[in-house]
Amino acid sequence: MKRKTRIIIVAAAAALAASAIGGGVALGGPASDDETPITGPARARAEAAALAWTGGGRVTGTEAGDEESYYEVEVTMPDGSQVDVQLDEAFAVVGSETDRSDDESGDESDPA
């Protein structure tokens, strides 16, 4: 499947999921006191961008105003690894880091 088609499908699925849960109720695990989850339409856009970047997976957490970027979306992949996708204000990917249970060092990659 072409990348553009996959991005459109993922974005549509994320938008549908967001509308089905009431337009942006914060999902994912409980946030600590200093983490603000992404809500509303911004959450749907952030999820779609992150899932398009990772090529799939399940969103397990979000954060607005992350110390590394404007938005952060945590995606758990089918193999159990987690990818933290960093987004700017326009929902463009500015970086990502993969956390694996067997490798705590992570793997940073640039979107370029």
C-alpha positions, 0 to 999 in steps of 0.5 A, a space after each residue: 500500500 502506498 504511504 499516502 494511502 496508508 496515512 489517509 486510512 490511519 488519519 480517518 481511523 483516528 478521527 473516527 475513533 475520536 468522534 466515537 469516544 466523545 470528541 477527545 476524552 483523554 485515553 491512555 494511562 493515568 498521567 502524572 501531575 505534571 503531564 497534560 494529556 492532549 484533548 479534543 480535535 488536537 488529540 485526533 490529529 496528533 494520534 493520526 500523525 504519530 500512527 502514520 509515522 510508526 506505521 501502526 500500533 496503539 496509542 497508549 499515552 499523550 502529552 501536551 507541552 512535553 519538554 522535548 516538543 509541543 506534543 508527544 504521543 506514545 505508541 505501543 507496537 505489536 511487538 511490545 516496544 514503545 515509540 514516543 513520537 514528538 510533534 510540533 504545533 502543526 502536528 509535523 513529526 520532529 523526532 521519535 524514540 523507541 523504548 524496548 524492554 530489552 534495550 532501555 537506551 532507546 533509538 532516536 531517529 530524525 524524520 528526514 
